[in-house]
Amino acid sequence: MTRTHRLAGRRTPAWALGLAGVVVFLLVLELAPRLGLVDARFLPPASRILAALAERLRTPELWTALGQTLTTWGTGLAISLVAGVVLGVVIGSVSVLRAVTASTIEFLRPVPSVALIPVAVLLYSTGMAGTLLLVVYASFWQVLVQVLSGVQDVDPVASDTARSYRFSPLTRIRTVVWPTTLPYAMTGLRLAASVALILTVTGELLIGTPGIGKLLGIAQSSGAVESMYAYVVVTGLLGVAVNLLARALEGRVLFWHPSVRGEVAA
């Protein structure tokens, strides 16, 4: 066995390195307030934050809010995905539509979703629809731009062959456009899933829509600092779960794609 193979066999697993990073972070968070590096009134030690988290986990209030956050997130993501895929395929497949909408897309896409918060409050008050407006607006562009790139990446030879055989538009999309566009759409879904969660919590925090973000805001305004950080931890864990779920779905849907096969082989 060569030295390279021996070193490869001793390589520390990625999950172990990640766990070590979390342990070091918690250790720093525990020691910083206890050593007086930060004010413990505003940043409690990790042990007190975890104790508050354990206490919150035993209350139905947290689980109800978690369900509300996931409902808003899932609904907004689903609307964004369907709208982004359908419009992306239609616009990308018609050159005239691409030319007509290009400037509009480039104008609207950079607009921050939080800038729409006053509009959302005026239209929908503090209901879930207001936060959905922010979630859909931010997530939609993630999907649309990726799908447009996928449609433009279709092999011209395959496209010309489909035209020469007089494929119908739906057949052409199903057999030529969609197989090329699907990896791009899954990338858009993965990006949109994270963006949707960020905007969901932001809307709950700033607009007051029921959910984890609203509990976080209430804890902050009432001076319950440890509970506030506990809700921050819940939000972070939810973000990790969303990212893992999106990656797992991407790997399952694109099991045939060379990029996924390469990751599995590695």
N, C-alpha and C positions, 0 to 999 in steps of 0.2 A: 504493500500500500504506500503511495507517495505521500509526501508531506502535505500537499494541497488537500488530498482526500482526508487525511487525519484532522487537519484544521476544519474542513467542512463538517466532519462528523462531530466536532466539539463545539460548533457554532451554537451560541445561545439562542433558544427559540424566541421569536418575535414577541409572543405573549408574555414571556418572562421579562423581557426588557421593558415592555409596556407596564407590567405590574410593578417593576422596580421604580419606574418613573413616578407612578402614583404614590408609592410608599414614600419616596423622597419628598414629593410635593406635600403630602400630609404631615410629614415630619417638620418641614419648614413652616407650614401653617400652624403647627402646634407650638413650635419654639418661639416664633417671631413675637407673638403677643406676651408670652410668658417671660421673655428676656427684655421686654420693654421696647422692642424695635418698632412696634406699632401699638396704637391704643386698643386695648382689649375691649373697650366699650363699642368700638366700631368694627373690629375684626377679632372675634372670639377665637380661642384655640380650636383646633380641628376636633378634639374630643367633645367639646360642648356643642359644636355644630352637628356632629354625628349623633349625639344624644338627643338633640332637638329633632333631628330627622327621624330617629327611631320612634320618638313620641308622636310626631306627625303621622307616621305610617300607620299608627293604630287608630287614627280618627277617620270616620267616613267622609269628612269634609275634603281631605286630600284626594281620596279616590274619586269622589264626585267631580272635583275640579279637573282631575287628570282625564276623566272620561269626556268632559266638556272640551278640553283642549284637543284631545285626539279626534273628536267629532269635527271640530272646526278645521283642524289640519287636514284630515282625510277628505272632507267635502271640498275644501279649496283646492287640494292637490288633484282630486279627480276631475274637477271642472277645468283646471288648467291643462291637465294632460289631454283630455278629449279635445278641447278647443285648440290647443297648440298643435296636436298631431293633424287634425282635420284641416285647419287653415294652413298649416305648413305644407302639407302635401298638395293642397289645391293651389296655393300661391306659387309654390316652387315648381309645379308642373306646367304652369301657364306663364310664358315669358312676359306677356303684357302685364299680367297682375304683379309679377316680380318688379317690373320697372315702375309701375304706378305706386306700389306700396313701399318701395325701398326707403324713400325719404321720410315717410310717415313713421315707419318702424324705427328708423334711426333717431327720430325726434322723440318718440314716446318712450323708447326702451330705457334711456338713462334717467328718466324722471324717478326720483326716490319714492318708494311707496309711502313712506311716512309723511311725505308732503301732501298726500291725499287724506290724511287723518281728519282735517276740518271738513272736507267734503263728505267723508264717511259718517261723521257725527251729525252733520246737517241732514243727510239723507236717511240714516237708519238709527240715529241716537246711539245707545250703548248696546244694542242687540248684536247677535252673532253676525248678521248680514254686514254690519260695518267692518268687522274684522275680516270677513270673507272677501270683501272688496279689496282690502290690502293684500291678502294672501293670493288671490287669483291674479291680481295685477302684477305682483312681483314674480310669481311662479310661471305665469303664462309665457313671459319672454324667454325664460330659460329653455322651455320646451320648443317654442316656435323657432328660435334661432338655430337650435341644433337640428331640428327637422328640415329647415330650409337648407342647411349645409349638407344634410344627407341626400336630399333630392338633387342638389346640384352636383353631387359626387357620383351620380349614376353613370355607369359606363356608356359613353355615346354609341359604341358599337351595338351594345345590347338594346339601347333605346331605338336606334335605327332599324335593327332587326325586328323589333316588336311592331314598328310602323309598317315595315314592308310586308309583314304577315297580317296586317290590318287588325291588330288586337284592339278590342274595345278599350275605352279609357279605364274602366274598372279592372279589366284583365291586365292591362299594362301596369297599373298601380300595384296590383296584387303580386304579379310575377316578376316585375323588373324593378319598380321603384321601391317597394316596401322592404325587400330583403337587404337592399343597400342602406335604406334609411333607418331600419330598426336599431342598429347599434347606436346611431346618433340619438334616436328617440330615448333609448335607455339611459344614455348619458344625461340627456335633458331631464329625465325623470329623477335620476340620482341628485342632480343639482337642485331641481325644483323641490324635492322632498325636504332638504335642509333649509332652503330659503322659506318654504311654507311654514316650517316650524318656527323659524325666527320671527316671521311676521305675525304668526298666531300669538305668540307670547307677547310681542310688542303691542299688538292691538289690545290684548287683554290688560296689559299694564297701563297703557295710555288712554284707551277708550273706556275701559271698565267692563269689557265683555267677560262673562263668567269663565273661569279657568284658572290654571296655575299662575298665570301672569297677574291676575287680579288679586289672588291670595298674596303674592309676593309684594304687590303694591300696598295692600292693607297692612301687612307685617312691617313694612318699612315706615309707613306713616304713623303706626302705633308704637314704634320704638321696640318692636320684638325682633331685635337684630339676629338672634340665633335662629329663630324660625325663618327669617328672611333668607339667611344663607342656606338653610335646609331646603327651601323652595328652589334656590339657585342650583343646588346639587341635584334635585329632582329634574330640573330643566336640562342640566348637563347630561344626566343619565339618559333622559329621553332623546336627546340629540344623538348620543352614541347608538342607542337602539335603532333610531330611524336610519342612520347611516349604514349600520350593519344589515338591516332589513333590505335597504335599497341595493346594497352590493350583492346580497344573497339572491335577490330577485333578478338582478342583472346577470349574474352567473348562471342561473337556472334557465333564463330565457335565451341567453346567447351561448349556450353550451356548445353550439356548433361553430362559433366564431373563432378564428385563429388566435385572437388576443386572449380569449378566455381559456382556450385549450393550452396556450402557452403558459398562462399563470398556473393552471392545474399541473402541467408537466414539471414546472419549476418547483 
